[in-house]
């Protein structure tokens, strides 16, 4: 089996050990090529090349951003049967890997992936796809966001650019600071549209989920749409008020939700949608799988069933 391991050269000691373990353990099972990323978007190019060159497997050693790029590379190559994907998590949240049931550290996940490879165990999962305005469509594995959460992602990326570590405390501090000092809490400028249903306007943010949970804060799942699942359409959580009380209630609901979506007078929920569009009065922040992708006035999201094979 021909396999490509896509890895970030700025690896932690744990991910380096996982990489060495994988290389040693797979010596007799895989014809393994190691490809290191050199810039943002490089994993897209490497995974696309692997698909075009007829590889059987791509292994993504990295965080959710690396996994997202690998997925987009595999599915943009245009091959009839893209390579399967294996995930070895070594990011700050690793939401996609954890939603699949993988251990959150790369060493344990490597052992699980190796067992699955030797047993020939695969799972085909659905993805989401987002098209901003007239721009290119891009796949996402677990979530997308328009509005406040994407603004927070933008600010976190700015801090990371100065050398700050993207740990849960940075996200929490940035969210609190941006909520009180950065975002517009007076007027909701988003409208949610779904084919065949009345539009829902006056929204401040929209989370589009392809699975549950939406994200993690450390070990704690944040779960606005707990019914979201890889085997269904997309779920949406949106909110019409950023008053402090309403926001705290929604936040508490996300931390406590297990079997039903967060409820509230100012909350909008959509379950199992094939397609939704979020429009804005002016360009607003947009993120996919935790990567900031600029500001747009409209983004259309669609569900892509059975999109990719995962070793699991």
C-alpha positions in Angstrom: 0.0 0.0 0.0 1.4 3.4 -1.0 1.0 6.0 1.6 2.0 9.7 2.1 2.5 11.1 5.6 1.9 14.8 5.6 3.5 16.4 8.6 4.4 19.9 9.9 8.2 20.2 10.3 7.7 22.4 13.4 6.5 19.3 15.3 6.2 18.9 19.0 8.3 16.2 20.7 5.1 14.1 21.0 4.3 14.3 17.3 7.9 13.5 16.4 7.6 10.3 18.5 4.3 9.5 16.8 6.0 10.0 13.4 8.9 7.7 14.3 6.6 5.1 15.7 4.5 5.1 12.5 7.6 4.8 10.3 9.0 1.9 12.3 5.7 0.1 12.7 4.7 0.5 9.0 8.0 -0.5 7.6 6.7 -3.9 6.5 3.1 -2.8 5.7 3.4 0.5 3.8 5.5 2.0 1.1 5.6 5.3 3.1 6.7 8.7 1.8 7.1 11.6 4.2 6.1 15.1 3.0 6.6 18.1 5.2 4.5 21.3 4.9 6.3 24.5 4.3 3.5 27.1 4.2 -0.3 27.5 4.7 -2.1 25.6 2.0 0.8 23.3 1.3 -1.0 20.2 2.7 -3.7 20.8 0.0 -1.1 20.6 -2.7 0.6 17.5 -1.2 -2.7 15.6 -0.7 -3.8 16.6 -4.2 -0.5 15.3 -5.6 -0.9 12.0 -3.6 -4.4 11.5 -5.1 -3.2 12.3 -8.7 -0.2 10.0 -8.3 -2.4 7.0 -7.3 -1.5 6.8 -3.6 -3.8 4.5 -1.5 -3.6 6.4 1.8 -2.8 9.9 3.1 -1.9 10.3 6.8 -2.3 13.8 8.2 -0.1 14.4 11.3 -1.3 17.8 12.6 -4.2 19.8 13.9 -7.6 20.5 12.4 -6.1 22.9 9.9 -3.8 20.3 8.5 -6.6 17.7 8.3 -8.9 20.3 6.6 -6.2 21.0 4.0 -5.5 17.3 3.4 -9.3 16.7 2.9 -9.5 19.5 0.4 -6.5 18.3 -1.5 -7.8 14.7 -1.7 -11.2 15.8 -3.0 -10.1 18.5 -5.4 -7.9 16.2 -7.4 -10.8 14.9 -9.4 -9.9 11.2 -9.1 -12.7 8.6 -9.2 -11.6 7.0 -5.9 -9.5 9.4 -3.7 -7.0 7.9 -1.3 -8.3 7.1 2.2 -7.4 9.4 5.0 -5.9 8.6 8.4 -5.6 11.3 11.1 -2.9 11.6 13.8 -4.0 14.5 16.0 -1.4 16.9 17.4 -3.1 20.3 17.4 -4.7 22.3 20.1 -8.3 21.0 19.8 -8.3 18.1 17.3 -12.1 18.2 17.0 -12.4 16.1 13.9 -10.2 13.3 15.3 -12.0 13.3 18.7 -15.4 13.3 17.0 -14.3 10.2 15.1 -13.4 8.5 18.4 -9.7 8.7 18.1 -7.6 9.3 21.3 -6.6 13.0 21.5 -2.8 12.4 21.6 -0.9 11.2 18.5 0.9 8.3 20.1 -2.3 6.5 21.2 -4.0 7.5 17.9 -1.1 6.0 15.9 -1.6 2.6 17.6 -5.3 2.8 16.8 -4.7 3.7 13.2 -2.2 0.9 12.7 -4.6 -1.6 14.1 -7.3 -0.3 11.8 -5.0 -0.4 8.8 -3.9 -4.0 9.5 -7.6 -5.0 9.9 -8.7 -3.1 6.8 -11.2 -1.0 8.8 -12.6 2.1 7.1 -15.5 4.5 7.7 -17.0 6.7 5.1 -18.2 10.0 6.5 -20.0 13.0 5.2 -18.5 16.5 5.0 -19.8 20.1 4.7 -18.9 22.4 1.8 -18.9 26.2 1.8 -18.9 28.6 -1.1 -18.4 32.3 -0.2 -20.0 34.6 -2.7 -18.6 33.8 -6.1 -15.5 32.2 -4.7 -14.3 28.6 -4.8 -16.0 26.0 -2.7 -14.1 24.5 0.2 -14.8 21.4 2.3 -15.0 21.4 6.1 -14.9 18.4 8.4 -16.7 19.5 11.6 -17.7 23.2 11.7 -17.9 26.6 10.0 -18.9 29.9 11.4 -20.0 33.4 10.3 -19.9 36.4 12.7 -18.6 36.6 16.2 -16.8 33.2 16.4 -15.0 33.8 13.1 -13.9 37.3 14.5 -12.5 35.5 17.5 -10.6 33.0 15.2 -9.2 36.0 13.3 -8.0 37.6 16.5 -6.4 34.3 17.7 -4.6 33.9 14.4 -3.3 37.5 14.8 -1.9 36.6 18.3 -0.4 33.4 16.9 1.4 35.5 14.4 3.2 37.2 17.2 4.3 33.9 18.7 1.5 33.2 21.2 0.5 29.6 21.7 -3.0 28.7 20.6 -4.1 27.0 23.8 -7.7 27.0 25.2 -6.9 29.9 27.6 -6.0 32.1 24.6 -9.3 31.4 22.9 -11.3 32.1 26.1 -9.4 35.3 26.9 -9.8 36.5 23.3 -13.5 35.6 23.2 -14.2 37.6 26.4 -12.1 40.6 25.3 -13.6 40.7 21.8 -17.2 40.3 23.1 -16.9 43.4 25.3 -14.5 45.6 23.2 -14.4 44.3 19.6 -17.7 43.1 18.1 -20.9 45.0 17.3 -23.5 43.9 19.9 -26.2 46.4 18.9 -27.4 45.1 15.6 -27.5 41.6 14.1 -26.6 41.9 10.4 -26.9 38.2 9.4 -29.8 36.5 7.7 -30.1 32.7 7.5 -31.8 31.3 4.4 -33.0 27.7 3.7 -34.7 26.6 0.5 -38.5 26.4 1.0 -38.5 28.2 4.4 -38.8 31.8 5.5 -35.5 33.6 6.1 -34.4 34.3 9.7 -32.8 37.7 10.1 -31.2 39.9 12.8 -28.6 37.3 13.7 -25.2 38.0 15.2 -23.5 34.7 14.5 -24.2 31.3 12.9 -22.4 28.0 13.7 -22.8 25.4 11.0 -22.0 21.9 12.3 -21.2 18.7 10.4 -20.8 16.7 13.6 -20.9 17.1 17.3 -19.4 18.7 19.3 -18.8 22.0 17.7 -15.4 22.3 19.5 -13.6 21.7 22.8 -12.3 23.9 25.5 -9.6 21.6 26.9 -11.4 18.4 27.6 -14.9 20.1 27.8 -17.1 19.7 24.7 -18.9 22.8 23.4 -22.1 21.5 22.0 -24.7 23.9 20.5 -26.0 21.3 18.1 -25.6 17.8 19.7 -27.8 16.1 17.1 -25.3 16.9 14.3 -23.7 13.8 12.9 -21.4 12.8 10.0 -24.2 10.6 8.6 -26.8 13.5 8.4 -27.1 16.9 6.9 -25.8 20.2 8.4 -27.0 21.6 11.7 -27.1 25.4 12.4 -27.1 27.3 15.7 -27.6 31.0 15.5 -28.5 33.8 18.0 -30.4 37.0 17.7 -29.1 38.8 20.8 -25.7 39.4 22.3 -27.1 40.8 25.5 -24.9 39.6 28.3 -27.7 37.5 30.0 -28.8 35.8 26.7 -25.2 35.1 25.7 -24.3 33.6 29.1 -27.4 31.4 29.0 -26.5 30.2 25.5 -22.9 29.5 26.5 -24.0 27.5 29.5 -26.4 25.6 27.3 -23.6 24.7 25.0 -21.5 23.3 27.8 -24.5 21.3 29.2 -26.2 20.1 26.0 -25.9 16.3 25.4 -29.1 15.2 23.5 -31.0 18.3 22.5 -30.0 21.6 20.9 -29.5 24.7 22.9 -32.9 26.4 23.3 -33.9 30.0 24.0 -36.1 32.9 22.9 -33.2 34.4 20.9 -31.9 31.1 19.6 -32.4 29.7 16.0 -31.8 26.0 15.4 -31.8 24.1 12.1 -31.3 20.3 11.9 -30.2 18.0 9.1 -30.2 20.6 6.3 -29.1 19.8 2.8 -28.2 23.5 2.2 -28.3 26.9 4.0 -27.0 30.3 3.1 -25.9 33.1 5.5 -26.1 36.6 4.1 -24.9 39.8 5.6 -25.6 43.5 5.2 -21.8 44.1 4.9 -18.8 41.7 4.7 -18.4 39.7 7.9 -15.8 37.3 9.3 -15.9 33.6 8.1 -14.1 30.5 9.4 -13.9 26.9 8.5 -12.6 24.2 10.9 -11.0 26.9 12.9 -9.2 28.7 10.0 -10.0 32.3 9.3 -11.0 32.8 5.6 -11.6 36.5 5.4 -14.8 38.6 5.2 -17.8 37.9 2.9 -21.3 39.1 2.4 -22.8 35.6 1.7 -21.7 32.0 2.2 -23.7 29.0 1.0 -23.2 25.7 2.9 -24.2 22.3 1.7 -24.0 18.8 3.0 -21.8 16.3 1.1 -22.9 12.7 2.1 -20.3 9.9 2.2 -17.6 12.1 1.0 -14.4 10.5 2.2 -13.0 7.2 3.6 -11.3 7.4 7.0 -9.1 4.7 8.5 -10.7 4.2 11.9 
